[in-house]
Amino acid sequence: MKHFVVLRDHRPADIAMTEPLSLSLGQEFEIERMNRAIDSTADLQTLQRLAKQLLQAWHSQKAATQWVLRQQLGGPTQMPPSLPPALAQQWGLEA
């Protein structure tokens, strides 16, 4: 699965770069390792703990992405015009 990120320079109206992101080989292996760990776990409490850890990691990544975007844009993070609304909402960007 590929995701797209829009990077902007310090001029808010200009889009500096749009490029597809793909996972590194190491990230792909880590996902496979975690998928196998999930598949092999039958204990509900272990799965709940794992789900909570993944939720925490996802929101931490989301917060880090918002911070980087604020640094790039020089202020509150707003949705770039070319970013699909669903993706903007996923990353907590303002419309």
C-alpha positions as CSV (number, residue, x, y, z in Angstrom):
1,M,0.0,0.0,0.0
2,K,1.4,3.4,-1.0
3,H,0.6,6.7,0.8
4,F,1.2,10.2,-0.5
5,V,2.7,13.0,1.5
6,V,2.6,16.6,0.5
7,L,5.7,18.6,1.6
8,R,5.5,22.3,1.5
9,D,8.1,25.0,1.7
10,H,7.7,28.2,3.8
11,R,5.3,29.7,1.2
12,P,1.9,28.4,2.4
13,A,0.3,28.5,-1.1
14,D,3.0,26.6,-3.0
15,I,3.4,22.9,-2.9
16,A,7.1,22.0,-3.0
17,M,6.9,18.3,-3.6
18,T,4.4,15.4,-3.8
19,E,5.9,12.0,-3.8
20,P,4.6,8.5,-3.0
21,L,5.8,6.9,0.2
22,S,6.5,3.3,0.5
23,L,7.7,1.2,3.3
24,S,11.3,0.1,3.6
25,L,12.2,-3.6,3.4
26,G,12.9,-3.5,7.2
27,Q,9.4,-2.0,7.8
28,E,7.8,-4.7,5.6
29,F,9.6,-7.4,7.6
30,E,8.5,-5.8,10.9
31,I,4.9,-5.7,9.7
32,E,5.1,-9.4,8.7
33,R,6.7,-10.3,12.1
34,M,3.9,-8.4,14.0
35,N,1.2,-10.0,11.7
36,R,2.6,-13.5,12.6
37,A,2.7,-12.6,16.3
38,I,-1.0,-11.5,16.1
39,D,-2.0,-14.6,14.2
40,S,-0.3,-16.9,16.6
41,T,-1.9,-15.3,19.7
42,A,-5.1,-16.9,21.0
43,D,-5.1,-15.1,24.4
44,L,-7.6,-12.2,24.4
45,Q,-5.7,-10.2,27.0
46,T,-2.5,-10.4,25.0
47,L,-4.3,-9.3,21.9
48,Q,-5.9,-6.4,23.8
49,R,-2.6,-5.3,25.1
50,L,-1.1,-5.5,21.7
51,A,-4.0,-3.5,20.2
52,K,-3.5,-0.8,22.8
53,Q,0.2,-0.6,22.1
54,L,-0.4,-0.3,18.3
55,L,-3.0,2.4,19.0
56,Q,-0.5,4.4,21.1
57,A,2.1,4.0,18.4
58,W,-0.2,5.2,15.7
59,H,-1.3,8.3,17.6
60,S,2.4,9.0,18.5
61,Q,3.3,8.8,14.8
62,K,0.3,11.1,14.0
63,A,1.4,13.7,16.5
64,A,5.0,13.5,15.2
65,T,3.7,14.1,11.6
66,Q,1.6,17.0,12.7
67,W,4.6,18.5,14.5
68,V,6.8,18.2,11.3
69,L,4.0,19.7,9.2
70,R,3.7,22.7,11.6
71,Q,7.5,23.2,11.4
72,Q,7.4,23.1,7.6
73,L,4.4,25.4,7.4
74,G,5.5,27.8,10.1
75,G,2.3,27.7,12.1
76,P,-1.0,25.8,12.7
77,T,-1.3,22.9,10.4
78,Q,-3.9,23.4,7.6
79,M,-4.9,21.0,4.9
80,P,-2.9,21.6,1.6
81,P,-5.3,22.0,-1.3
82,S,-4.2,18.8,-3.1
83,L,-4.5,16.5,0.0
84,P,-7.6,14.3,0.0
85,P,-10.0,15.2,2.8
86,A,-10.0,11.6,4.2
87,L,-6.2,11.7,4.5
88,A,-6.2,15.1,6.1
89,Q,-8.7,13.9,8.6
90,Q,-6.7,10.8,9.4
91,W,-3.7,13.0,10.2
92,G,-5.6,15.6,12.1
93,L,-5.2,18.5,9.7
94,E,-7.6,21.4,9.7
95,A,-9.9,21.9,6.7
